Amino acid sequence: MNSTAPQPFYQKLSLTLLAIGIIMLAIYLGQDIVVPLALAGLLAVLLRPLEGLFIRIGIPKLLSITLALLIAVLIVSAVTVLISMQLADFSDEWPKLKRNIDLFYRDARRWIRREYSVSYRQQAEYLKNAQSKTLETFQGPETLGVVTGPLGTLILIPIYTFLLLYYRAMLIHFTVVLFAEEQKQRVLEILGQIKSIIQSYMVGLLLETTAVAVLNSAGLLILNVQYAILLGVMAAILNLVPYIGGLVATALAVMVTFISHPEIDVLLGVVGVFIAVQVIDNNFLVPFIVGSKVRINALVSIVGVLVGGALAGLSGMFLSIPVIAMMKVIFDRVPGLEPWGILLGDQTPEQANNNLFRFVNLKKVAPGDPAAGDPAAGDPAPGEPEEKNQP
């Protein structure tokens, strides 16, 4: 029996689906460990050129890693301080906001009673039940994990980043020696491609986020919207979550603006600003700033974001795109996994000059018609490609 016979398709598909299921289960159960480690890996790849720059000018490796990490912490701290200052201004206006909320609440109660014949007493009972359920949820034992989880992640990410940068050479060597000697060049090529993609994606993402924040804030300032900078920066941060973040940011901005500026023209202006910024972002900023190295189709991106959110929350949504990009690099270069790389990519068969979906328009040609060609002489019929002369 030939032991090198290829595996049947159903067997390969079953093994692939089983591996995907095991990986997803491991991510879901170990997300408290996997998510901070993955975020630290992205940050380590982003800081690697800065660390290399410090090493080239003569700074020791340990100090170079510390300086690169310190610069990243200072940038994040500056953004946090900016948002905190805006939130402080937002809290100073709380009495006015509370008064507007009360007016909106009364108008909403009247509208519900008039349109749906629900009395004030019934509405109060509904709100009381909803409030009691909300309090029960936040008083449960899971609330501590919800609050302390992000804090633990913020503490672990710098530590993981430092260690990943320090042990980078050892980790690369470990990855290479896992495979046979003849696969060494391919493994190094895959690792190099992954590094290039992650660096391009992260640097482009930072530039894109800055540009989106400036455009959002400028548009809201032109409309004289309160907390324009706060809303613009928060919308840019939410935009880091592909597809879904932009919708959430627009809804949040409209709700906050409605509290202080309930005029319909201001609300429509806010929606128009965010739509215009999204058009500029998707058609100009993403192609030219983020770059074209992350070539993933929209369907896989949306499904990946939803799956990432189901497995690991907001962090999973943010990590979904770079993870899918790394998977595509691996699939494109590993024999037997190329079809999965095609599924993740955004290149259609027509763009790839693939004849799989090009059908020949066969026509019935009368005998003796010169357009039919002479089969005996080897002339091709219309629509048939000419055969190359074989040596």
N, C-alpha and C positions, 0 to 999 in steps of 0.2 A: 504493500500500500504506500502511496506517495505521501510522506508526512509533511511535505511543503505545499500541499494544495491550499488554495485560498479559502478562508472561512466563508460560509454562506452569508448572504446579506442579512437574514433575520438574526443570525447569531451575532454579527457585528453590531447591528442596531440594538439588540437586547443588552449587550455589554456596555454600549455607549450610554443608553438610557439609565442603566443601573449605576454607572459611574457618576452621571449627572445627579441622580437622586441622592447618592451617598455624599457627594460634595455639598449639595444644597442643605442636606440634613446637618452636616458638620458645621456649616456656616451658621445655621439657625441656632443650633445648640451652643456653639462656642463663639457667638458674636461678641461677647464682652472681651474676648481675647483677640479674635480675628480682625475686628473692625479697627481698633486702635493700631494694631500692627500694620494693617493695610494702609491706613492714613499716614502712618509714620514712614512706610515705604515710599509713598508718593512724595512726601516732604523731603526724604533723603535724596531721592533722584533729582528733585528740584534744586536742592542745596549743593549737590555734588560739583557743579561748575564753580560755584563761589568758593567751596573748600579747595578745589584744585588751584584757583587763582591765588589764594593765600599761601598754599604750599609752594607755588612757583616763585613767589617773591621772598621765600626763605623762612616762612613761619612754620614751626613744627606742626606735625599732623594733629596732635591732640588739641593744641591751641587753635588751629585752623577750623576744626570741627566746632569747637566751642564758640568761636567768633561768628561763624556762619549761622549756627543755631541761635545765638543771641540776637543777631540782626533780624531773623525771622520772628522771634518773640517780640522784639520792639515794634515791628510793623503791625503785628496782630494786636499788640497792646494799644498802639496809636489809634487803630480803627475802633477798638473797644471803647477807648476814652471819648472819641468823637460821637459814637452812638450814645454813650452814657450822658454826655452833655446835652444832646438833643432830647433824650428821654427826661432829663431834669427839667428842661423848658416845657416839655409836654406835661409833666406833673404839676407845674405851676399853674397851668390853665385848667386843672381838674375841676374846680367849681363851675366854670363856664361850660365845660364839657358835660358835667353832670346835669346842669340845667337843660342843655340841649337834648340830652338823652331822655330826661323826664318828659319834655315836650313831645319828643318822638314817640315815647312809650304811650302817652295818653292818646295821641292821634291814632296810633296803631290799634289800641284797644277799641276806640270808637269805630274804626273801619272794620275790624273783625266782628264787632257786634252788629253793625249795619249790614255787612255783606253775608255773614254766615250765621247770624242769629245766635251767637254764643254770648251769654250774659257775662257781666263783669265777675260775678261770683264763680262761674265755671272757669273763666280764664285764670282767676287767682288760684283755684285748686290745681289746675294744670301746672302753673308755675311753681307752686309749692311742692308738688310731686317731683317735678324735674329738679328742683333745688335739693330736695332730700336725697335723690339718687346720685346727684353730683357729689354731694358731701360724703356719701357712703363710698363712692369710688376713690376720692382723694384721701379718705381715712383708712383705706385698706393697706395691707402690708406691701403691696406692689408699689405704692407711691414713693417709698424710700428709695427703691431701685431706680424709679424714673428720675428722681432728683439727683441722687448720688452718681448715677451712671455717667452723665456727661462730665461731671467733675472728675471722676476717676479717669475718664478718657483724656481730658485735658492734661492731667498729670502724667499719664503714661506715654502720650505721643512724643513729648520732647526726649524722654528717656529712651524709648525705642529708636527714635531718629538718630540720637547720638551713637547708640550701639550699632545700628545698621551701617552708619558711615564708618565707624571704627573697624568693624569686622567685614567690610565690603569685599576685600580681596579673598578672605577665607570663604565667604558664602559663594562667591563666583567659582572658586576652585572646587568647592563641594558639589556645586551643580554640574560642573563639567565632568568630574570623575564619576558621577553617577552613571554615565553612559559609556558605551564602548569607544575605543580609541578612534575608530573610523568615523564616529559621529561627532568628534570634538569640534571640527570646523563648523558644522551645522549648528551645534549648540551655541557656540560663540556668536555666530551670525544672528541667531534668534535673540540672544541676550542683548546684543548691540541694537537690534531693531526695537526691542521693547524699551530700552533706555532712551533711544531717540524719540520714540512716540510719546513716552511719558513726559520727557522734558519739554517737547514741543507743545504738548497738550496743556501742561501746568503753567508754563510761561505765558502761552497765549490766553489761557483762562484768566490769569491775573490781569493782563492788559485789557482783555474784553470786559471784565468786571469793573475795572476803573473807568473805562469809557462809558459803559452803561450807567454807572452811578453819576458821572458828570452830566450825561444827556438827560437822565431822569430828573436830576436836581434842577438843571437849567430850565427844562420845560415847566416844572412845577413852580419855580420862582417866577417865570414869566406870567403864569396864571395867578400869582400872588396867593398861593396855597400855603397855609401854615404848616410848619414842620416839613418843608419841602426837602431839605437836606436829609433829614431822618428817613423820610419815605423813599427818597431816591437811593440812598445807600442800602436800606433794607431790601428794596426791590432788586438791586443789583446782586446782593448776597443770595436772595431767594432764586435769582436767575441761574445760580450755579447748579440747581437741580433741573436737568433738561426737561423741556416741554411743560412740565407741571408747575415749576417754580414761577414762570412768568404769569400764569393764570392766577396763582395764589397772590402774587405781589400786586397785580392789578385789583383784585377783589379787596385786599387789605387797604390799599391806597384809597379806593373809592369809599370804603366804610369810614376810615378816619377822616377823610375830607367831608363826608356827609355830616359828620357830627359838628364840625365847625363852619362849614360852608354848604348848607343844604340846597343852594341854588342849582337848578338843573343844568344851566350853561357851564357852571364850574365843574360839575360832575362829568359832563360830556367832554369837557376839555381835558380832564385828568385821564379819562379813558383814551381819548385821542392821542395824548402824549405817550402813553404806554404802548399803544398800538404802533405809533410811528417809530418809537425806539426799538420795538421788537422787529419791525420790518428792516430797519437799519442794521440791527444786530445779526439777524439771520441771513441777510443778503450781502452785507459788506464786512462787518466785524469778524464773524465766524470764519468765512472763507479766507480772508486776507490776514487776520491776526492769529486765530487759533491754528490755521493752516489746514492742508488737505491730507495730512498723514493719518488722521483718524477717520477712515473711510468706512462708516457703518450706516446701513440704511435706516430710515426713520422707523419702520415697523419693529425691527429688532431693538432699536434704541428705546422706544416707548415700552415694549414688553420687558426689556431689561431693567428699566427704571422702576416699573411696577413690581417686578420680582425682587429687585434689590430693596425696595421699600417694605415688601412683605417679610423679607428675611432679616433685615437689619435697620429698618426705619429710615430716617433722613440720611444717615451716613451711608446706608446701602444704596440709596438713590444717587448720591454723589459719586460713589465708587463704581457704579454700574458701567458707565461709559468707558473709563480706562481699563476696567477688567475685560469688557467685551473686546476692546481694541487689542489687548494682549492675547486674548484667546484667538483672535483672527490671525495675528502674526504666527502663532504656533500652528494653527490649522493649515495655513498656507504653505508651511514648510515641512510638515510631517506627512510621509506617505500614508495614504488611506484616510486622512482627515481633510483632504482638499475640498470635498463637497460641503463640509460645514463652514469652511472659510468663504466659499461662494455664497452660502446662505446669509452670513453676517455682513458681507460687503454690499456696496451700493452700486456696483457695476452690472448693468443688464447685459444679456447675451448680445444684443445689438451693438452696445458700446464696446464690447470685447471682441467684435468681429467674429462672433461665434455663429456658425451656420445651423445650429440646432433648431432655431425657430424660423429659419428661412425656408419657405416652401416654394417649390418650383411650380409655376403655373403651366400645367400640362394642357396642351391643346390638341385637338384631333386634326391631323393634317392629312389631306388627300394624298394617295399614292402618286408619285411623280412630281409632287410639289417640290421645287428647289429649296424651299424653306425647311423641308424635313431633313435635308442632309442625306448623304449616302452612307447607310450603315456599313456596307461592304468596304467602302473606302476609309471607314473610321471617322467620317464627319459627324460632329455632334449635332444633335437636334437643338432647336431654340430652347434656352433656359437651362441646358445641360453644360456643366463646366468642361472645358477642354482638358483632356488627359495629358499630363506631362510625359515627354518622351523618356522612356526608361533606357538606361545604358545597356 
